[in-house]
Amino acid sequence: MEKEENKTTSDNQEVKEHLDDNKTDRPEDKEIKKENDKEEKSLEEKIIELEDKLARTFAEMENQRRRFEKEKIDAFEYGGYSFAKEALNLIDNLERSKNILENDEKLKNTEALKITLDHFDIIYKDIFSIFSKNNISVIESINKKLDPNLHQAMMEIEDDNKEPGTIIQEIQKGFMLKDRLLRPSLVGVAKKTTEKNEKTEENKENLEDK
């Protein structure tokens, strides 16, 4: 009888140990869990990458749409830019021809010259009227301060009555198409006379010696 009780006790102990073993994670179970965690993490990373690519694609599409919109506006607003720039040659040639005729000794003070110049003025005004209707405007230069964005200085002219850098001569007119530069004005700017500058330096030296 005692032997049977011992056997039963032993059997119960084995069952208990077996149950305890089942409760403990086995190595293979841990490996499976790691693989699952890795797979889940990988999926999350893939989703994040896809979301990032999608956001970048939408941003690129939006930038492209804005570029197309700007190009369309520029084409409408400044489509005649090249033509307008070429048309400026008409003004230049007209002014050169007028100057040549005015300085011709044989034609000076003649009625023929007066009539010719009058016709030149009519053509000149008509061209400027057409320019104005198409938003082409002359850049103001004389008595203005030199602006590198609008003017190009070709020479310096001694003039003590003007502030240095003031435009006192216009060699060639500059033009704008709306807010875009067609070409800069070619100008001459004032500078102080050399003699005056030398005297000023000399006076300074004399004062320092004293």
Beta strands, then each sheet from edge to edge (+ up, - down):
strand 1: 136-138
strand 2: 151-158
strand 3: 167-172
strand 4: 175-177
strand 5: 180-183
strand 6: 185-191
sheet 1: 1+ 4- 5+
sheet 2: 2+ 6+ 3-
end
